């Protein structure tokens, strides 16, 4: 398993910069148009760790749902026992499929596990293996929702997902314009990226992050992507403030991808 744990520069910002960004996002959430939907999706799930447990505890403390995109090849029955124990019986979690091995198969260009450089048979086989493994380990906890690694896949994948019984997809905002899906397979995208940011200046990164919240709110849906392996204390402080703002904003609708 290879997961980048590189910390985005924005989470090395000063306390004053973090506080300013927190205040700005809190204002966005508090002033959002009533009925604005919001959801949180954590990618690269499968291996227990301190940040994983802290993330679950943080969402539980605010009673806010979290969508957990699990890489099937990383999950074992023993690991699931730990994760399920940490999650407890709270009805907050949408455990769903994040590819198969989170492995890049593209020979050039942008990374992709289910991209143009793979055969139809290979695509179908890995989608099926991932679904079957998670269903076997998780049982009824497995939700038939698919999040592709790197938030992208080839045109052939949507029809395959529909054939395999998936109920929804979650990619990046705008992906539907490049790779449309069958009408029976809704795409519920993320449009705010907390932890895989590349701005070299911490203050600039926080400004761009706050702008993403503002832009997303204007669309009527805020989809927030998390990567717990890339979080430090500052990132958890920011997440805590976001969830507190969501809990306090009575006009926000907490979206569940597995319950349309």
C-alpha positions as CSV (number, residue, x, y, z in Angstrom):
1,X,0.0,0.0,0.0
2,X,1.3,3.4,-1.0
3,X,-0.4,6.5,0.5
4,X,1.1,9.9,0.4
5,X,1.3,11.5,3.8
6,X,2.7,14.8,2.5
7,X,1.3,17.7,4.5
8,X,-0.1,20.6,2.5
9,X,1.6,23.9,3.3
10,X,-1.6,25.5,4.4
11,X,-1.6,23.3,7.5
12,X,1.7,24.8,8.5
13,X,0.2,28.3,8.6
14,X,0.3,30.5,11.7
15,X,-2.4,30.4,14.4
16,X,-3.7,33.8,13.2
17,X,-4.0,32.5,9.6
18,X,-5.8,29.4,10.7
19,X,-8.2,31.4,12.9
20,X,-8.9,33.8,10.0
21,X,-9.7,30.9,7.6
22,X,-11.9,29.2,10.3
23,X,-13.9,32.5,10.7
24,X,-14.4,32.9,7.0
25,X,-15.6,29.3,6.5
26,X,-17.9,29.6,9.6
27,X,-19.5,32.7,8.0
28,X,-20.0,30.8,4.7
29,X,-21.7,27.9,6.5
30,X,-23.8,30.2,8.6
31,X,-25.0,32.3,5.7
32,X,-25.6,29.5,3.3
33,X,-29.0,29.5,1.6
34,X,-31.4,27.2,3.6
35,X,-31.5,23.8,2.0
36,X,-27.8,23.9,0.9
37,X,-26.6,20.3,1.0
38,X,-23.3,19.3,2.6
39,X,-21.4,16.1,2.9
40,X,-17.9,14.9,3.9
41,X,-16.0,12.1,2.1
42,X,-12.8,10.6,3.5
43,X,-10.6,8.7,1.0
44,X,-7.9,6.1,1.2
45,X,-9.6,4.2,4.1
46,X,-8.6,0.6,5.1
47,X,-5.8,0.7,7.7
48,X,-6.4,1.6,11.3
49,X,-4.2,4.4,12.7
50,X,-4.3,7.3,15.2
51,X,-5.5,9.8,12.7
52,X,-8.2,7.5,11.5
53,X,-9.6,7.0,15.0
54,X,-9.3,10.8,15.7
55,X,-11.3,11.5,12.5
56,X,-14.1,9.2,13.5
57,X,-14.2,10.6,17.0
58,X,-14.4,14.1,15.6
59,X,-17.4,13.4,13.4
60,X,-19.1,11.5,16.1
61,X,-18.7,14.4,18.6
62,X,-20.8,16.6,16.2
63,X,-23.2,13.8,15.1
64,X,-22.3,14.5,11.4
65,X,-22.2,11.7,8.8
66,X,-18.9,10.7,7.1
67,X,-18.5,8.8,3.9
68,X,-15.6,6.5,4.1
69,X,-14.1,5.4,0.7
70,X,-12.4,2.1,1.5
71,X,-9.7,0.6,-0.8
72,X,-10.7,-3.1,-0.9
73,X,-7.3,-4.6,-1.3
74,X,-6.1,-2.8,1.9
75,X,-9.0,-4.1,4.1
76,X,-8.7,-7.4,6.0
77,X,-11.2,-8.9,8.4
78,X,-8.9,-8.0,11.3
79,X,-8.6,-4.4,10.2
80,X,-12.3,-4.2,9.7
81,X,-12.9,-5.4,13.3
82,X,-10.8,-2.5,14.6
83,X,-12.4,0.1,12.4
84,X,-15.9,-1.2,13.2
85,X,-15.1,-1.1,16.9
86,X,-14.0,2.5,16.6
87,X,-17.0,3.4,14.6
88,X,-19.3,1.7,17.2
89,X,-23.0,1.5,16.3
90,X,-23.4,5.1,15.3
91,X,-25.5,5.5,12.2
92,X,-23.1,8.1,10.8
93,X,-21.0,6.1,8.4
94,X,-21.2,5.3,4.7
95,X,-18.5,2.7,4.1
96,X,-18.1,2.4,0.3
97,X,-15.7,1.3,-2.4
98,X,-12.6,3.3,-3.4
99,X,-11.3,1.4,-6.5
100,X,-9.6,-1.9,-5.9
101,X,-5.9,-1.5,-5.1
102,X,-5.5,2.3,-5.6
103,X,-2.9,1.5,-8.2
104,X,-2.1,3.7,-11.2
105,X,-2.4,1.8,-14.5
106,X,-2.0,4.8,-16.9
107,X,1.3,4.7,-18.9
108,X,1.2,8.5,-19.4
109,X,-0.8,11.5,-18.4
110,X,-2.9,11.8,-15.2
111,X,-3.0,8.8,-12.9
112,X,-5.9,6.5,-13.0
113,X,-6.8,3.0,-11.8
114,X,-9.8,2.6,-14.2
115,X,-8.5,4.6,-17.1
116,X,-8.1,4.3,-20.9
117,X,-5.0,2.0,-20.8
118,X,-7.0,-1.0,-19.4
119,X,-9.1,-3.6,-21.2
120,X,-12.8,-4.0,-20.6
121,X,-12.2,-7.3,-18.9
122,X,-9.6,-5.8,-16.5
123,X,-11.9,-3.0,-15.6
124,X,-14.8,-5.3,-14.9
125,X,-12.7,-7.8,-12.9
126,X,-11.3,-5.2,-10.6
127,X,-14.6,-3.5,-10.0
128,X,-16.2,-6.8,-9.2
129,X,-13.3,-8.0,-7.0
130,X,-13.5,-4.8,-5.0
131,X,-17.2,-4.9,-4.5
132,X,-17.2,-8.6,-3.6
133,X,-14.3,-8.3,-1.1
134,X,-16.0,-5.3,0.7
135,X,-19.3,-7.0,0.8
136,X,-17.8,-10.2,2.2
137,X,-15.9,-8.4,4.9
138,X,-18.4,-5.7,5.8
139,X,-21.7,-7.4,5.2
140,X,-24.6,-5.1,5.5
141,X,-22.4,-2.2,6.3
142,X,-21.1,-2.0,2.7
143,X,-22.9,0.7,0.7
144,X,-23.0,0.4,-3.1
145,X,-21.3,3.7,-3.8
146,X,-18.1,4.1,-5.8
147,X,-15.4,6.7,-5.4
148,X,-12.6,6.2,-8.0
149,X,-9.0,6.8,-7.0
150,X,-7.8,10.2,-8.2
151,X,-11.5,11.0,-8.8
152,X,-11.5,9.9,-12.4
153,X,-12.3,6.9,-14.6
154,X,-12.8,6.0,-18.3
155,X,-16.1,6.4,-20.2
156,X,-16.6,2.6,-20.1
157,X,-16.7,2.5,-16.3
158,X,-20.1,4.1,-15.6
159,X,-22.1,1.5,-17.5
160,X,-20.1,-1.3,-15.8
161,X,-20.9,0.2,-12.3
162,X,-24.6,0.4,-13.2
163,X,-24.5,-3.3,-14.3
164,X,-22.8,-4.3,-11.1
165,X,-25.5,-2.7,-9.0
166,X,-23.9,0.5,-7.7
167,X,-26.3,3.2,-6.7
168,X,-24.2,6.3,-6.9
169,X,-20.7,7.7,-7.8
170,X,-18.7,10.4,-6.1
171,X,-16.0,12.1,-8.1
172,X,-14.7,15.7,-8.5
173,X,-17.0,18.5,-9.5
174,X,-17.1,18.8,-13.3
175,X,-16.1,15.2,-14.0
176,X,-19.6,14.5,-15.4
177,X,-18.9,16.9,-18.2
178,X,-15.9,15.0,-19.3
179,X,-17.2,11.5,-18.5
180,X,-21.0,11.4,-18.2
181,X,-22.7,8.6,-16.4
182,X,-25.8,6.5,-17.2
183,X,-29.0,8.3,-16.0
184,X,-29.6,5.7,-13.3
185,X,-26.2,6.4,-11.7
186,X,-26.1,9.8,-10.0
187,X,-22.8,11.6,-9.5
188,X,-22.5,13.4,-6.1
189,X,-19.2,15.2,-6.4
190,X,-16.8,16.8,-4.0
191,X,-15.9,20.4,-4.6
192,X,-13.8,21.3,-1.6
193,X,-10.3,19.7,-1.0
194,X,-9.0,19.9,2.5
195,X,-5.8,18.0,2.4
196,X,-4.3,17.4,-1.1
197,X,-3.6,21.1,-1.8
198,X,-0.4,22.3,-3.6
199,X,-0.3,26.0,-2.9
200,X,3.3,26.7,-1.7
201,X,2.3,29.7,0.5
202,X,0.3,28.6,3.6
203,X,-1.8,31.8,3.6
204,X,-2.6,31.5,-0.1
205,X,-3.6,27.9,0.4
206,X,-6.0,28.8,3.2
207,X,-7.5,31.6,1.1
208,X,-8.1,29.3,-1.8
209,X,-9.6,26.7,0.5
210,X,-12.0,29.3,1.9
211,X,-12.9,30.4,-1.6
212,X,-13.7,26.8,-2.5
213,X,-16.2,26.7,0.4
214,X,-17.8,30.0,-0.8
215,X,-18.0,28.8,-4.4
216,X,-19.5,25.5,-3.4
217,X,-22.1,27.1,-1.2
218,X,-23.3,29.2,-4.1
219,X,-24.0,26.0,-6.1
220,X,-26.3,24.6,-3.3
221,X,-24.0,21.7,-2.5
222,X,-20.8,21.5,-0.5
223,X,-18.9,18.3,-0.9
224,X,-15.7,18.1,1.3
225,X,-12.9,15.7,0.6
226,X,-10.6,14.6,3.4
227,X,-7.4,12.5,3.6
228,X,-6.7,11.7,7.2
229,X,-3.2,10.5,6.6
230,X,-2.3,14.1,5.6
231,X,-3.7,15.7,8.7
232,X,-1.8,17.4,11.6
233,X,-3.2,19.1,14.7
234,X,-3.9,22.3,12.7
235,X,-5.9,20.4,10.2
236,X,-7.9,18.7,12.9
237,X,-8.6,22.1,14.5
238,X,-9.9,23.4,11.2
239,X,-12.0,20.3,10.7
240,X,-13.4,20.6,14.2
241,X,-14.4,24.2,13.5
242,X,-16.0,23.2,10.2
243,X,-18.1,20.5,11.8
244,X,-19.1,22.9,14.6
245,X,-20.2,25.4,12.0
246,X,-22.2,22.7,10.2
247,X,-23.9,21.6,13.4
248,X,-24.9,25.2,14.2
249,X,-26.2,26.0,10.7
250,X,-29.8,24.9,10.9
251,X,-30.4,25.6,7.2
252,X,-27.8,23.1,6.0
253,X,-29.0,19.7,4.8
254,X,-26.6,16.8,5.7
255,X,-26.5,14.6,2.6
256,X,-26.1,10.8,2.6
257,X,-24.8,9.3,-0.6
258,X,-26.3,6.0,0.3
259,X,-29.7,7.5,1.1
260,X,-30.8,9.6,-1.9
